[in-house]
Amino acid sequence: MRADDIQKAQQIGRESQFPIDAMHKAFKQNWEKSCKGTLLVDLENAE
């Protein structure tokens, strides 16, 4: 991402009310918590 004023861009991101930004904020707050995923494709064992 590019911005002429990085501090202004960061402030806009913090104050954003768009749903995608809310999802990103929630992800960043919870990324250390583990959640089980399901392996959809195993690229190492292509049998």
N, CA, C, O and CB atoms as a CASP TS submission, in Angstrom:
PFRMAT TS
TARGET T0000
AUTHOR 0000-0000-0000
METHOD Language model
MODEL 1
PARENT N/A
ATOM      1  N   MET     1       0.849  -1.168   0.000  1.00  0.00           N
ATOM      2  CA  MET     1       0.000   0.000   0.000  1.00  0.00           C
ATOM      3  C   MET     1       0.895   1.231   0.000  1.00  0.00           C
ATOM      4  O   MET     1       1.952   1.251   0.631  1.00  0.00           O
ATOM      5  CB  MET     1      -0.966  -0.002   1.217  1.00  0.00           C
ATOM      6  N   ARG     2       0.454   2.246  -0.713  1.00  0.00           N
ATOM      7  CA  ARG     2       1.197   3.499  -0.771  1.00  0.00           C
ATOM      8  C   ARG     2       0.336   4.629  -0.236  1.00  0.00           C
ATOM      9  O   ARG     2      -0.881   4.643  -0.421  1.00  0.00           O
ATOM     10  CB  ARG     2       1.656   3.804  -2.212  1.00  0.00           C
ATOM     11  N   ALA     3       0.979   5.569   0.425  1.00  0.00           N
ATOM     12  CA  ALA     3       0.264   6.739   0.936  1.00  0.00           C
ATOM     13  C   ALA     3       1.227   7.909   0.995  1.00  0.00           C
ATOM     14  O   ALA     3       2.400   7.746   1.328  1.00  0.00           O
ATOM     15  CB  ALA     3      -0.355   6.460   2.338  1.00  0.00           C
ATOM     16  N   ASP     4       0.724   9.083   0.672  1.00  0.00           N
ATOM     17  CA  ASP     4       1.559  10.284   0.779  1.00  0.00           C
ATOM     18  C   ASP     4       1.804  10.640   2.242  1.00  0.00           C
ATOM     19  O   ASP     4       2.868  11.152   2.590  1.00  0.00           O
ATOM     20  CB  ASP     4       0.899  11.469   0.048  1.00  0.00           C
ATOM     21  N   ASP     5       0.828  10.371   3.089  1.00  0.00           N
ATOM     22  CA  ASP     5       0.923  10.677   4.524  1.00  0.00           C
ATOM     23  C   ASP     5       0.547   9.418   5.295  1.00  0.00           C
ATOM     24  O   ASP     5      -0.637   9.141   5.489  1.00  0.00           O
ATOM     25  CB  ASP     5      -0.011  11.887   4.925  1.00  0.00           C
ATOM     26  N   ILE     6       1.544   8.653   5.738  1.00  0.00           N
ATOM     27  CA  ILE     6       1.302   7.357   6.385  1.00  0.00           C
ATOM     28  C   ILE     6       0.527   7.525   7.686  1.00  0.00           C
ATOM     29  O   ILE     6      -0.326   6.695   8.000  1.00  0.00           O
ATOM     30  CB  ILE     6       2.630   6.640   6.659  1.00  0.00           C
ATOM     31  N   GLN     7       0.805   8.576   8.445  1.00  0.00           N
ATOM     32  CA  GLN     7       0.084   8.788   9.708  1.00  0.00           C
ATOM     33  C   GLN     7      -1.396   9.043   9.458  1.00  0.00           C
ATOM     34  O   GLN     7      -2.248   8.541  10.190  1.00  0.00           O
ATOM     35  CB  GLN     7       0.694   9.964  10.486  1.00  0.00           C
ATOM     36  N   LYS     8      -1.703   9.822   8.425  1.00  0.00           N
ATOM     37  CA  LYS     8      -3.106  10.086   8.093  1.00  0.00           C
ATOM     38  C   LYS     8      -3.776   8.797   7.622  1.00  0.00           C
ATOM     39  O   LYS     8      -4.922   8.527   7.983  1.00  0.00           O
ATOM     40  CB  LYS     8      -3.219  11.187   7.002  1.00  0.00           C
ATOM     41  N   ALA     9      -3.076   8.008   6.827  1.00  0.00           N
ATOM     42  CA  ALA     9      -3.628   6.736   6.350  1.00  0.00           C
ATOM     43  C   ALA     9      -3.906   5.791   7.513  1.00  0.00           C
ATOM     44  O   ALA     9      -4.937   5.120   7.523  1.00  0.00           O
ATOM     45  CB  ALA     9      -2.666   6.074   5.353  1.00  0.00           C
ATOM     46  N   GLN    10      -3.009   5.727   8.491  1.00  0.00           N
ATOM     47  CA  GLN    10      -3.209   4.874   9.659  1.00  0.00           C
ATOM     48  C   GLN    10      -4.406   5.346  10.477  1.00  0.00           C
ATOM     49  O   GLN    10      -5.182   4.528  10.972  1.00  0.00           O
ATOM     50  CB  GLN    10      -1.949   4.854  10.529  1.00  0.00           C
ATOM     51  N   GLN    11      -4.557   6.656  10.620  1.00  0.00           N
ATOM     52  CA  GLN    11      -5.695   7.205  11.362  1.00  0.00           C
ATOM     53  C   GLN    11      -7.003   6.855  10.661  1.00  0.00           C
ATOM     54  O   GLN    11      -7.971   6.462  11.312  1.00  0.00           O
ATOM     55  CB  GLN    11      -5.561   8.736  11.513  1.00  0.00           C
ATOM     56  N   ILE    12      -7.035   6.995   9.351  1.00  0.00           N
ATOM     57  CA  ILE    12      -8.238   6.660   8.592  1.00  0.00           C
ATOM     58  C   ILE    12      -8.578   5.188   8.771  1.00  0.00           C
ATOM     59  O   ILE    12      -9.747   4.830   8.920  1.00  0.00           O
ATOM     60  CB  ILE    12      -8.051   6.990   7.098  1.00  0.00           C
ATOM     61  N   GLY    13      -7.554   4.332   8.757  1.00  0.00           N
ATOM     62  CA  GLY    13      -7.771   2.904   8.965  1.00  0.00           C
ATOM     63  C   GLY    13      -8.329   2.595  10.346  1.00  0.00           C
ATOM     64  O   GLY    13      -9.210   1.747  10.486  1.00  0.00           O
ATOM     65  N   ARG    14      -7.824   3.274  11.358  1.00  0.00           N
ATOM     66  CA  ARG    14      -8.318   3.064  12.730  1.00  0.00           C
ATOM     67  C   ARG    14      -9.765   3.506  12.885  1.00  0.00           C
ATOM     68  O   ARG    14     -10.524   2.891  13.634  1.00  0.00           O
ATOM     69  CB  ARG    14      -7.444   3.818  13.730  1.00  0.00           C
ATOM     70  N   GLU    15     -10.147   4.548  12.195  1.00  0.00           N
ATOM     71  CA  GLU    15     -11.479   5.126  12.354  1.00  0.00           C
ATOM     72  C   GLU    15     -12.495   4.589  11.357  1.00  0.00           C
ATOM     73  O   GLU    15     -13.670   4.951  11.424  1.00  0.00           O
ATOM     74  CB  GLU    15     -11.401   6.611  12.225  1.00  0.00           C
ATOM     75  N   SER    16     -12.076   3.754  10.456  1.00  0.00           N
ATOM     76  CA  SER    16     -12.954   3.256   9.405  1.00  0.00           C
ATOM     77  C   SER    16     -14.140   2.476   9.964  1.00  0.00           C
ATOM     78  O   SER    16     -13.997   1.725  10.929  1.00  0.00           O
ATOM     79  CB  SER    16     -12.173   2.382   8.450  1.00  0.00           C
ATOM     80  N   GLN    17     -15.294   2.655   9.363  1.00  0.00           N
ATOM     81  CA  GLN    17     -16.508   1.950   9.758  1.00  0.00           C
ATOM     82  C   GLN    17     -16.928   0.902   8.730  1.00  0.00           C
ATOM     83  O   GLN    17     -18.004   0.316   8.849  1.00  0.00           O
ATOM     84  CB  GLN    17     -17.634   2.940   9.970  1.00  0.00           C
ATOM     85  N   PHE    18     -16.083   0.662   7.715  1.00  0.00           N
ATOM     86  CA  PHE    18     -16.413  -0.331   6.699  1.00  0.00           C
ATOM     87  C   PHE    18     -16.345  -1.735   7.288  1.00  0.00           C
ATOM     88  O   PHE    18     -15.461  -2.017   8.097  1.00  0.00           O
ATOM     89  CB  PHE    18     -15.466  -0.208   5.492  1.00  0.00           C
ATOM     90  N   PRO    19     -17.256  -2.619   6.900  1.00  0.00           N
ATOM     91  CA  PRO    19     -17.276  -3.991   7.440  1.00  0.00           C
ATOM     92  C   PRO    19     -15.954  -4.749   7.228  1.00  0.00           C
ATOM     93  O   PRO    19     -15.537  -5.510   8.101  1.00  0.00           O
ATOM     94  CB  PRO    19     -18.410  -4.774   6.796  1.00  0.00           C
ATOM     95  N   ILE    20     -15.303  -4.553   6.098  1.00  0.00           N
ATOM     96  CA  ILE    20     -14.047  -5.271   5.846  1.00  0.00           C
ATOM     97  C   ILE    20     -12.972  -4.829   6.834  1.00  0.00           C
ATOM     98  O   ILE    20     -12.154  -5.645   7.258  1.00  0.00           O
ATOM     99  CB  ILE    20     -13.567  -5.037   4.397  1.00  0.00           C
ATOM    100  N   ASP    21     -12.962  -3.554   7.204  1.00  0.00           N
ATOM    101  CA  ASP    21     -11.981  -3.072   8.174  1.00  0.00           C
ATOM    102  C   ASP    21     -12.282  -3.597   9.575  1.00  0.00           C
ATOM    103  O   ASP    21     -11.362  -3.872  10.345  1.00  0.00           O
ATOM    104  CB  ASP    21     -11.952  -1.543   8.183  1.00  0.00           C
ATOM    105  N   ALA    22     -13.564  -3.738   9.910  1.00  0.00           N
ATOM    106  CA  ALA    22     -13.938  -4.331  11.195  1.00  0.00           C
ATOM    107  C   ALA    22     -13.462  -5.782  11.253  1.00  0.00           C
ATOM    108  O   ALA    22     -12.979  -6.243  12.286  1.00  0.00           O
ATOM    109  CB  ALA    22     -15.474  -4.253  11.413  1.00  0.00           C
ATOM    110  N   MET    23     -13.602  -6.494  10.138  1.00  0.00           N
ATOM    111  CA  MET    23     -13.151  -7.882  10.092  1.00  0.00           C
ATOM    112  C   MET    23     -11.632  -7.958  10.257  1.00  0.00           C
ATOM    113  O   MET    23     -11.134  -8.825  10.975  1.00  0.00           O
ATOM    114  CB  MET    23     -13.580  -8.546   8.770  1.00  0.00           C
ATOM    115  N   HIS    24     -10.904  -7.073   9.609  1.00  0.00           N
ATOM    116  CA  HIS    24      -9.444  -7.052   9.747  1.00  0.00           C
ATOM    117  C   HIS    24      -9.028  -6.750  11.179  1.00  0.00           C
ATOM    118  O   HIS    24      -8.094  -7.359  11.700  1.00  0.00           O
ATOM    119  CB  HIS    24      -8.833  -6.019   8.798  1.00  0.00           C
ATOM    120  N   LYS    25      -9.721  -5.807  11.818  1.00  0.00           N
ATOM    121  CA  LYS    25      -9.404  -5.466  13.210  1.00  0.00           C
ATOM    122  C   LYS    25      -9.642  -6.664  14.125  1.00  0.00           C
ATOM    123  O   LYS    25      -8.822  -6.960  14.995  1.00  0.00           O
ATOM    124  CB  LYS    25     -10.249  -4.264  13.681  1.00  0.00           C
ATOM    125  N   ALA    26     -10.759  -7.348  13.929  1.00  0.00           N
ATOM    126  CA  ALA    26     -11.060  -8.530  14.748  1.00  0.00           C
ATOM    127  C   ALA    26     -10.021  -9.608  14.519  1.00  0.00           C
ATOM    128  O   ALA    26      -9.598 -10.266  15.470  1.00  0.00           O
ATOM    129  CB  ALA    26     -12.465  -9.075  14.431  1.00  0.00           C
ATOM    130  N   PHE    27      -9.602  -9.802  13.286  1.00  0.00           N
ATOM    131  CA  PHE    27      -8.578 -10.796  12.980  1.00  0.00           C
ATOM    132  C   PHE    27      -7.275 -10.460  13.683  1.00  0.00           C
ATOM    133  O   PHE    27      -6.648 -11.334  14.282  1.00  0.00           O
ATOM    134  CB  PHE    27      -8.355 -10.891  11.471  1.00  0.00           C
ATOM    135  N   LYS    28      -6.864  -9.213  13.615  1.00  0.00           N
ATOM    136  CA  LYS    28      -5.610  -8.804  14.245  1.00  0.00           C
ATOM    137  C   LYS    28      -5.655  -8.987  15.757  1.00  0.00           C
ATOM    138  O   LYS    28      -4.641  -9.314  16.373  1.00  0.00           O
ATOM    139  CB  LYS    28      -5.302  -7.351  13.910  1.00  0.00           C
ATOM    140  N   GLN    29      -6.831  -8.777  16.359  1.00  0.00           N
ATOM    141  CA  GLN    29      -6.954  -8.920  17.811  1.00  0.00           C
ATOM    142  C   GLN    29      -6.958 -10.381  18.238  1.00  0.00           C
ATOM    143  O   GLN    29      -6.611 -10.691  19.378  1.00  0.00           O
ATOM    144  CB  GLN    29      -8.223  -8.239  18.299  1.00  0.00           C
ATOM    145  N   ASN    30      -7.345 -11.281  17.342  1.00  0.00           N
ATOM    146  CA  ASN    30      -7.520 -12.684  17.714  1.00  0.00           C
ATOM    147  C   ASN    30      -6.591 -13.643  16.983  1.00  0.00           C
ATOM    148  O   ASN    30      -6.774 -14.856  17.085  1.00  0.00           O
ATOM    149  CB  ASN    30      -8.926 -13.089  17.463  1.00  0.00           C
ATOM    150  N   TRP    31      -5.611 -13.147  16.256  1.00  0.00           N
ATOM    151  CA  TRP    31      -4.813 -14.023  15.409  1.00  0.00           C
ATOM    152  C   TRP    31      -3.975 -15.018  16.194  1.00  0.00           C
ATOM    153  O   TRP    31      -3.630 -16.077  15.671  1.00  0.00           O
ATOM    154  CB  TRP    31      -3.922 -13.205  14.536  1.00  0.00           C
ATOM    155  N   GLU    32      -3.641 -14.701  17.433  1.00  0.00           N
ATOM    156  CA  GLU    32      -2.828 -15.626  18.217  1.00  0.00           C
ATOM    157  C   GLU    32      -3.639 -16.811  18.743  1.00  0.00           C
ATOM    158  O   GLU    32      -3.074 -17.861  19.048  1.00  0.00           O
ATOM    159  CB  GLU    32      -2.186 -14.891  19.378  1.00  0.00           C
ATOM    160  N   LYS    33      -4.941 -16.651  18.847  1.00  0.00           N
ATOM    161  CA  LYS    33      -5.782 -17.762  19.281  1.00  0.00           C
ATOM    162  C   LYS    33      -5.828 -18.778  18.151  1.00  0.00           C
ATOM    163  O   LYS    33      -5.986 -18.426  16.982  1.00  0.00           O
ATOM    164  CB  LYS    33      -7.224 -17.278  19.671  1.00  0.00           C
ATOM    165  N   SER    34      -5.692 -20.004  18.509  1.00  0.00           N
ATOM    166  CA  SER    34      -5.688 -21.014  17.452  1.00  0.00           C
ATOM    167  C   SER    34      -7.107 -21.413  17.099  1.00  0.00           C
ATOM    168  O   SER    34      -8.011 -21.379  17.935  1.00  0.00           O
ATOM    169  CB  SER    34      -4.879 -22.247  17.878  1.00  0.00           C
ATOM    170  N   CYS    35      -7.278 -21.782  15.873  1.00  0.00           N
ATOM    171  CA  CYS    35      -8.537 -22.357  15.456  1.00  0.00           C
ATOM    172  C   CYS    35      -8.202 -23.484  14.490  1.00  0.00           C
ATOM    173  O   CYS    35      -7.352 -23.343  13.611  1.00  0.00           O
ATOM    174  CB  CYS    35      -9.482 -21.285  14.801  1.00  0.00           C
ATOM    175  N   LYS    36      -8.880 -24.591  14.674  1.00  0.00           N
ATOM    176  CA  LYS    36      -8.626 -25.758  13.848  1.00  0.00           C
ATOM    177  C   LYS    36      -9.113 -25.497  12.429  1.00  0.00           C
ATOM    178  O   LYS    36     -10.224 -25.013  12.209  1.00  0.00           O
ATOM    179  CB  LYS    36      -9.308 -27.007  14.439  1.00  0.00           C
ATOM    180  N   GLY    37      -8.267 -25.824  11.491  1.00  0.00           N
ATOM    181  CA  GLY    37      -8.645 -25.723  10.088  1.00  0.00           C
ATOM    182  C   GLY    37      -8.754 -27.114   9.500  1.00  0.00           C
ATOM    183  O   GLY    37      -8.320 -28.098  10.100  1.00  0.00           O
ATOM    184  N   THR    38      -9.324 -27.177   8.348  1.00  0.00           N
ATOM    185  CA  THR    38      -9.467 -28.444   7.655  1.00  0.00           C
ATOM    186  C   THR    38      -8.591 -28.408   6.416  1.00  0.00           C
ATOM    187  O   THR    38      -8.675 -27.482   5.610  1.00  0.00           O
ATOM    188  CB  THR    38     -10.951 -28.725   7.286  1.00  0.00           C
ATOM    189  N   LEU    39      -7.756 -29.416   6.272  1.00  0.00           N
ATOM    190  CA  LEU    39      -6.893 -29.509   5.104  1.00  0.00           C
ATOM    191  C   LEU    39      -7.754 -29.838   3.893  1.00  0.00           C
ATOM    192  O   LEU    39      -8.392 -30.889   3.834  1.00  0.00           O
ATOM    193  CB  LEU    39      -5.780 -30.578   5.307  1.00  0.00           C
ATOM    194  N   LEU    40      -7.760 -28.930   2.935  1.00  0.00           N
ATOM    195  CA  LEU    40      -8.581 -29.133   1.743  1.00  0.00           C
ATOM    196  C   LEU    40      -7.809 -29.856   0.648  1.00  0.00           C
ATOM    197  O   LEU    40      -8.363 -30.693  -0.065  1.00  0.00           O
ATOM    198  CB  LEU    40      -9.092 -27.798   1.222  1.00  0.00           C
ATOM    199  N   VAL    41      -6.528 -29.526   0.518  1.00  0.00           N
ATOM    200  CA  VAL    41      -5.689 -30.146  -0.508  1.00  0.00           C
ATOM    201  C   VAL    41      -4.331 -30.422   0.116  1.00  0.00           C
ATOM    202  O   VAL    41      -3.724 -29.522   0.697  1.00  0.00           O
ATOM    203  CB  VAL    41      -5.555 -29.232  -1.783  1.00  0.00           C
ATOM    204  N   ASP    42      -3.854 -31.638   0.007  1.00  0.00           N
ATOM    205  CA  ASP    42      -2.541 -32.017   0.515  1.00  0.00           C
ATOM    206  C   ASP    42      -1.580 -32.045  -0.666  1.00  0.00           C
ATOM    207  O   ASP    42      -1.576 -32.993  -1.451  1.00  0.00           O
ATOM    208  CB  ASP    42      -2.583 -33.405   1.252  1.00  0.00           C
ATOM    209  N   LEU    43      -0.765 -30.998  -0.786  1.00  0.00           N
ATOM    210  CA  LEU    43       0.140 -30.898  -1.919  1.00  0.00           C
ATOM    211  C   LEU    43       1.384 -31.750  -1.772  1.00  0.00           C
ATOM    212  O   LEU    43       2.102 -31.968  -2.748  1.00  0.00           O
ATOM    213  CB  LEU    43       0.535 -29.482  -2.120  1.00  0.00           C
ATOM    214  N   GLU    44       1.650 -32.233  -0.573  1.00  0.00           N
ATOM    215  CA  GLU    44       2.817 -33.070  -0.356  1.00  0.00           C
ATOM    216  C   GLU    44       2.547 -34.533  -0.638  1.00  0.00           C
ATOM    217  O   GLU    44       3.459 -35.262  -1.028  1.00  0.00           O
ATOM    218  CB  GLU    44       3.304 -32.912   1.046  1.00  0.00           C
ATOM    219  N   ASN    45       1.333 -34.972  -0.452  1.00  0.00           N
ATOM    220  CA  ASN    45       0.975 -36.391  -0.651  1.00  0.00           C
ATOM    221  C   ASN    45      -0.089 -36.490  -1.758  1.00  0.00           C
ATOM    222  O   ASN    45      -1.259 -36.773  -1.503  1.00  0.00           O
ATOM    223  CB  ASN    45       0.443 -37.037   0.695  1.00  0.00           C
ATOM    224  N   ALA    46       0.357 -36.250  -2.971  1.00  0.00           N
ATOM    225  CA  ALA    46      -0.572 -36.251  -4.103  1.00  0.00           C
ATOM    226  C   ALA    46      -0.803 -37.695  -4.573  1.00  0.00           C
ATOM    227  O   ALA    46      -0.275 -38.106  -5.606  1.00  0.00           O
ATOM    228  CB  ALA    46      -0.022 -35.368  -5.275  1.00  0.00           C
ATOM    229  N   GLU    47      -1.574 -38.442  -3.828  1.00  0.00           N
ATOM    230  CA  GLU    47      -1.860 -39.850  -4.171  1.00  0.00           C
ATOM    231  C   GLU    47      -3.189 -39.976  -4.870  1.00  0.00           C
ATOM    232  O   GLU    47      -3.594 -41.080  -5.232  1.00  0.00           O
ATOM    233  CB  GLU    47      -1.851 -40.732  -2.919  1.00  0.00           C
TER
END
